[in-house]
Amino acid sequence: MPRDYYDELGVAREATPAQIKKAYRKLARQYHPDVNRDDPQAAERFKAVQHAYDILSDKETREAYDRYGHAAEQMGEGGPPPGWPPPGGGGGWEFRGGPGGFGGGGQEFRFTSGGADGADMQDILSQLFGGAAGAGRAQAPSQRGTDYEAELHLSLEEVLAGTTRDLSLTVEDTCTSCRGRGIVPPGQPCAVCGGRGQVRRQQTVRGVKIPAGADNGSTVRLRGKGGAGHGGPPGDINLRIVWREHPFFRPSGDDLECEVPVSLAEASLGGEIPVPTLRGMRTLRIPAGTSSGTRFRIREGGLPSRRAKTTGNLVVRVKVVVPAAEGEAETKAVTEMSARAGDPRAGLWRPQEQ
Ligand SMILES: [Zn+2]
């Protein structure tokens, strides 16, 4: 059995309509789901206050309640009182099915003004949202859709050439059935979101174009691809670009770095060695007597820069692969070559004098 409606609103039985309205507005503000998120008790109380006001604010239903008590609401066809239940079902809520109908796309939920109650609700909502609802039809103030954040991992090949991707995101959206309130009129927990006010769903965005040279850590904004707006524009998807690690190239700004092994003969005699780049093989000329660790630059072998409209370089660090000398001839040749070159550590350091 519900509480006495006068007790619910905290007013005397002989309260004037103005007193009832005042009490209702105070309580509705206090227990409104928008200011008591995740509080099921407040939601219940809000529902009860709403219902009590629905009954007591209407002259006919109030009279019926005064006479029959809660039994008035159980009376079926043929029974008193006329005008019961109150027009609009209470609360000034209305469901409007879009072209797809319920469960389909395009459904729309809005507050409508169901007489005096609706106007009151409109005032309360405008205060809660800080917005100004239009006159007559008391639609909730428009809200822009949610922005979604996601990471997009790109290979360096994709950074170089740009890419087109289909994205699949798991997103949290405000439940459209209850507009995020978790309850639906006349105060039932929302079946669509289970009372959470949020629904999780899979969103696919096809054909997302990522331009060449998308910087690591930069953001690509897909305007209007985020959460649906509630009377406002849809949100965006903000894609944070993350470069994947490459097995061979290491990015350094717009430059790429890599290490290329060279043979003793190539290092000693000099020559042309093939070097891989993201754009295919290139030829690197190294001089005679190239030591391990020497760096060479292949112009424009790096990544394109969107800002500077230039292309970085590929920095090749050579690593000389030295085999052990075998046999008399090799030993003699290497020894002679080394002796001729002299001590590689000559002049490297001197003991500090006291
Ligand atoms: Zn819901």
Boltz pocket constraint, residues with backbone or C-beta under 6 A from the ligand:
constraints:
  - pocket:
      binder: B
      contacts: [[A, 175], [A, 176], [A, 177], [A, 178], [A, 179], [A, 180], [A, 181], [A, 182], [A, 183], [A, 190], [A, 191], [A, 192], [A, 193], [A, 194], [A, 195], [A, 196], [A, 197], [A, 198]]
      max_distance: 6.0
